[in-house]
Amino acid sequence: MESLAARRTRLMGPNVPTFYRRPLEIVRGEGVWLWDAAGHRYLDAYNNVPHVGHCHPRVVDAVARQLATLDTHSRYLHAGILDYAERLTATFGDGLTQALFACTGSEAMDVALRMAQAATGRTGIVATDNTYHGNTNAVAQLSARRPPLGGYPPHVRLVPSPDARAPLGGSMAAQPAAFAAAVARAAEDLAEAGHGLAALVVCPVFANEGLPGVGRGWLDAAAAAVREVGGVLIVDEVQPGLGRVGTHMWGHGLLRVAPDIVVLGKALGNGHPLAALVTRPDHMAAFRDRFGYFNTTAATPVAAAAGTAVLDVMADEGLCENAGRTGARLTEALGTLSDAGIARVTTHGLMAAVEVVDGTGHPDAARAEAVVERMKDAGVLIGRIGRQMHVLKIRPPMPFATAHVDRLVEALHAALAAAPLTEGAPA
Ligand SMILES: Cc1ncc(COP(=O)(O)O)c(C=O)c1O
């Protein structure tokens, strides 16, 4: 019989991404647990889309009730979406009081780029050289991993990503200033080329770059360099947002930096396609005056019901506080890893990066992959990230508890023991 993987390729074409060498067929989810078609249960320590837990009954119920009442596009007035916009924007400071809704993070980021351009009258965009912000044409042009056909457009500049193993400027202390200097150089270059700087786009914790380790003030110099030339700061909160960092509702709160435009996605609807952009009224007006913007299936009553239920559950179950508490336990437990191939552990609440190197200190993607596969076989799901895909990425649904941390770290210990350190070639 044709396997699901073969059928997928036949029907959807080659190279459709899956996790794991032998992809899982997941058929059910509940809380922090997933079940495959054979009935095996997995602890989900990777998925950030089911933010308040897989199939949370309150989200399911809110969506189902609204679906049975009204599900239409966004060209009618509806109090539900305004109530949600009010609730969502109330979680921001810095004069960020207005929201625009989309279905995916990519769409929201696409709007953010155009908004920055409309607000500044310039076109230049600066991003880091090891990131992912989405898949529309304009946003995909920021990808270093899959460069655009025909090369990068002239208004895009990529600056080196911060890195924990090889920090910009030679040390972790020097890294923020070195990053800011690279941003300033890129802005100068864009000015000389006649584009000028519209925006710097970053994830506040650099999640796709492998969590290089940031804290209060880390982005201050870069933000100042952007503002000095009249650009705006776009932060991509698709991964760290909605309480994941444990101490703050948004990742940029951890850094105490004030963004101009914030992009949100994934977690917002707990799986229902809901993304948003939050900004100041002047930037919103600059965009709306120029482009209007209509998105058929965004800002619908059903999307609002999903988003509102997620905020309710977050508050009622204290999930931001839980991310802080359980995240502290995760930090402590990961600190007990005594393996010589673990070069670093970085955590921000319920988000962790564990960097795997070989005996000579070089990135060891093969061992990281072996660890991820072995953990999957032992019933615990994690992923990989980083320029060389050698960083273990842990980012569970937010109801993750201490007992789950213990099980995760026990499986990690076992997987590391079963995938021994590789010697590595001497430099
Ligand atoms: C940081 C970041 N930004 C934006 C996106 C794009 O979101 P979406 O897949 O909803 O378009 C992603 C998706 O992985 C992401 O990780």
PDBQT file of the ligand as one rigid body, heavy atoms in Angstrom, charges set to zero:
ROOT
HETATM    1  C1  LIG A 501       9.566  34.311  13.593  1.00  0.00    +0.000 C 
HETATM    2  C2  LIG A 501       8.532  34.010  12.576  1.00  0.00    +0.000 A 
HETATM    3  N1  LIG A 501       7.942  35.015  11.927  1.00  0.00    +0.000 NA
HETATM    4  C3  LIG A 501       6.979  34.797  10.995  1.00  0.00    +0.000 A 
HETATM    5  C4  LIG A 501       6.604  33.518  10.663  1.00  0.00    +0.000 A 
HETATM    6  C5  LIG A 501       5.564  33.301   9.609  1.00  0.00    +0.000 C 
HETATM    7  O1  LIG A 501       4.361  32.893  10.164  1.00  0.00    +0.000 OA
HETATM    8  P1  LIG A 501       3.305  32.064   9.296  1.00  0.00    +0.000 P 
HETATM    9  O2  LIG A 501       3.847  30.696   9.071  1.00  0.00    +0.000 OA
HETATM   10  O3  LIG A 501       2.058  32.091  10.126  1.00  0.00    +0.000 OA
HETATM   11  O4  LIG A 501       3.115  32.788   7.998  1.00  0.00    +0.000 OA
HETATM   12  C6  LIG A 501       7.206  32.432  11.316  1.00  0.00    +0.000 A 
HETATM   13  C7  LIG A 501       6.806  31.045  10.966  1.00  0.00    +0.000 C 
HETATM   14  O5  LIG A 501       7.447  30.078  11.249  1.00  0.00    +0.000 OA
HETATM   15  C8  LIG A 501       8.191  32.683  12.287  1.00  0.00    +0.000 A 
HETATM   16  O6  LIG A 501       8.804  31.686  12.937  1.00  0.00    +0.000 OA
ENDROOT
TORSDOF 0
